[in-house]
Every structure is written in C-alpha cells, then in structure tokens.
Amino acid sequence: MSVDYKKAALVPRDPRYRKSMGNYLPSFHDVMIINRLYNCTDKCDGVIVQCQNGGVQDVNDCTRCRCPTGYGGLYCAAQIPQMINRAKIWTFQPDGCFIVLNATTTLQDQVIELGRLNKSDSIQFEECLYKIKAQEGSRIEVIVKDVYGIQSESCKWAGLEILTQNDTTFSGPRICKLSDAEAYYISEGRKMLLKIYNRSSISRFVISYRQIT
C-alpha cells in the first residue's frame, strides 16, 4: 500500500501494462513463479516431456504440458486455445470462440464481443481468442475504436488483452475502457492475438486492423 493514497504502490516500467497488474487473472509467468516458489514442480522429477512453443510441464499431470495463450494439445504443438486453471479461477472458451482474421493493407473493422446483458456476476471468466494473421515479412496494426458494456478501473470484470509479442508466454496490455487504449498497437511479427474475457454482463470492443510493413 502506498503512503500517499493518491499514488500507486507499484507501477510498470511500460505504462501500457498498468491495467495488466492487480486484477483477477494471473499471467502465465505468475503461475510458473508460484509453482516454483512452492516447489510444485518437484512432483514431476524424473518425468520428462518435451513442451513446445513456451509451454511448461503441468504439475497437475506430469505427462503433459501447460500451454501459453494460442497453443494447446498435450505438448503445446497445436495452434489452438486451451482452457487454463489459473489459481482456482477457471476460464473457459464457449464453442466457436477461436476466430482467425486475415489482415490486408486495407483497414478492416471487427466487433469483439462476449457475455450477455442479463449475465450474473461469476468467479468464472468466459474467454475468446482472436488471431490476426498477416503475410510473411509483414506486421499487424490494431486500433481500438470503441468500448461498450461493462467497464471497470482494474479490468476485474472484463477486458481485452492484446498480445503483440511473438512469445505468447508474456502478457499483453489490457484494456478495461476506451481511455486505457493506446493510439495503436503493432505486432512484433506476422501475427497478433487478442483475448477478450468477461465474468459479468456483456463486453464489446470495436477494433480496426490492417497489415503493415
């Protein structure tokens, strides 16, 4: 807790990540660190698995891997989303919640929506994943144009996470309301993942995306 209540006790080096801290969804690295801190990984001593794409051995089932955002399967080889149990807070993907978008050099609009108006508060997050792809050697630019539905200061009810790095074990900036958004987001490589999550009412984000060089 900060001595001065008007100032934050912790701030990220990159201000874009200010809403990625202190909410109800720990990151992939948060879970890894906690498992190591409490020696949870010791239970898998002697069991060898070859995890791919940044996945790590699952301490709840040593014969398989726990995968970062955008990957799934036993060893994280498949480019599909996967349900993850984050410190007893379950997230799940409803049917049809992995959408692939192909970027061109022309700006395209996309509505990203999750939840429903009469949805009651829950400890369980619904989660949908959007994958935007560009041609080899290109990158992706995303602009968040508008935000509707439930909004909060800390993203504890809902939000949109924009993963711009090639390594998806790292979290991306999270947006709870329109004032959180940067002017634009640019991917590190030819793909970008956008993850919308919600546990109350409805969330709707309007974005524009295109391919750039």
Solvent accessible surface area in square Angstrom, and as a share of the most:
residue,aa,sasa,rsa
1,M,226,1.01
2,S,30,0.19
3,V,163,0.94
4,D,58,0.30
5,Y,187,0.71
6,K,157,0.66
7,K,137,0.58
8,A,70,0.54
9,A,63,0.49
10,L,140,0.70
11,V,111,0.64
12,P,32,0.20
13,R,250,0.91
14,D,49,0.25
15,P,88,0.55
16,R,83,0.30
17,Y,43,0.17
18,R,102,0.37
19,K,23,0.10
20,S,23,0.15
21,M,76,0.34
22,G,80,0.77
23,N,24,0.12
24,Y,101,0.38
25,L,6,0.03
26,P,29,0.18
27,S,23,0.15
28,F,26,0.11
29,H,57,0.25
30,D,61,0.32
31,V,18,0.10
32,M,24,0.11
33,I,105,0.53
34,I,83,0.42
35,N,25,0.13
36,R,140,0.51
37,L,127,0.63
38,Y,154,0.58
39,N,96,0.49
40,C,45,0.27
41,T,57,0.33
42,D,79,0.41
43,K,132,0.56
44,C,7,0.04
45,D,110,0.57
46,G,82,0.79
47,V,60,0.35
48,I,146,0.74
49,V,30,0.17
50,Q,135,0.60
51,C,38,0.23
52,Q,93,0.41
53,N,70,0.36
54,G,41,0.39
55,G,12,0.11
56,V,39,0.23
57,Q,51,0.22
58,D,19,0.10
59,V,13,0.07
60,N,108,0.56
61,D,61,0.31
62,C,20,0.12
63,T,87,0.50
64,R,68,0.25
65,C,1,0.00
66,R,27,0.10
67,C,0,0.00
68,P,2,0.01
69,T,20,0.12
70,G,7,0.07
71,Y,20,0.08
72,G,0,0.00
73,G,32,0.30
74,L,95,0.47
75,Y,90,0.34
76,C,0,0.00
77,A,61,0.47
78,A,40,0.31
79,Q,97,0.43
80,I,85,0.43
81,P,26,0.17
82,Q,42,0.19
83,M,115,0.51
84,I,18,0.09
85,N,45,0.23
86,R,15,0.05
87,A,70,0.54
88,K,175,0.74
89,I,40,0.20
90,W,123,0.43
91,T,1,0.01
92,F,63,0.26
93,Q,40,0.18
94,P,40,0.25
95,D,151,0.78
96,G,72,0.69
97,C,16,0.10
98,F,60,0.25
99,I,50,0.25
100,V,68,0.39
101,L,20,0.10
102,N,98,0.50
103,A,10,0.07
104,T,68,0.40
105,T,100,0.58
106,T,93,0.54
107,L,81,0.40
108,Q,58,0.26
109,D,92,0.48
110,Q,45,0.20
111,V,74,0.43
112,I,0,0.00
113,E,74,0.33
114,L,13,0.07
115,G,24,0.23
116,R,133,0.49
117,L,147,0.73
118,N,128,0.66
119,K,22,0.10
120,S,86,0.56
121,D,94,0.49
122,S,41,0.26
123,I,134,0.68
124,Q,74,0.33
125,F,1,0.00
126,E,21,0.09
127,E,6,0.03
128,C,4,0.03
129,L,4,0.02
130,Y,17,0.06
131,K,22,0.09
132,I,0,0.00
133,K,69,0.29
134,A,6,0.04
135,Q,125,0.56
136,E,146,0.65
137,G,73,0.70
138,S,11,0.07
139,R,94,0.34
140,I,0,0.00
141,E,18,0.08
142,V,0,0.00
143,I,52,0.26
144,V,10,0.06
145,K,97,0.41
146,D,45,0.24
147,V,10,0.06
148,Y,98,0.37
149,G,41,0.39
150,I,44,0.22
151,Q,78,0.35
152,S,21,0.14
153,E,117,0.52
154,S,42,0.27
155,C,1,0.00
156,K,68,0.29
157,W,63,0.22
158,A,6,0.05
159,G,0,0.00
160,L,0,0.00
161,E,3,0.02
162,I,0,0.00
163,L,6,0.03
164,T,12,0.07
165,Q,66,0.29
166,N,77,0.39
167,D,64,0.33
168,T,9,0.05
169,T,10,0.06
170,F,94,0.39
171,S,28,0.18
172,G,1,0.01
173,P,2,0.01
174,R,11,0.04
175,I,1,0.01
176,C,2,0.01
177,K,49,0.21
178,L,76,0.38
179,S,85,0.55
180,D,12,0.06
181,A,25,0.20
182,E,62,0.28
183,A,80,0.62
184,Y,118,0.45
185,Y,4,0.02
186,I,58,0.30
187,S,2,0.01
188,E,104,0.47
189,G,14,0.14
190,R,97,0.36
191,K,42,0.18
192,M,1,0.00
193,L,6,0.03
194,L,0,0.00
195,K,9,0.04
196,I,0,0.00
197,Y,1,0.00
198,N,0,0.00
199,R,16,0.06
200,S,7,0.04
201,S,29,0.19
202,I,17,0.09
203,S,2,0.01
204,R,77,0.28
205,F,3,0.01
206,V,27,0.16
207,I,0,0.00
208,S,5,0.03
209,Y,9,0.03
210,R,83,0.30
211,Q,19,0.09
212,I,34,0.17
213,T,141,0.82
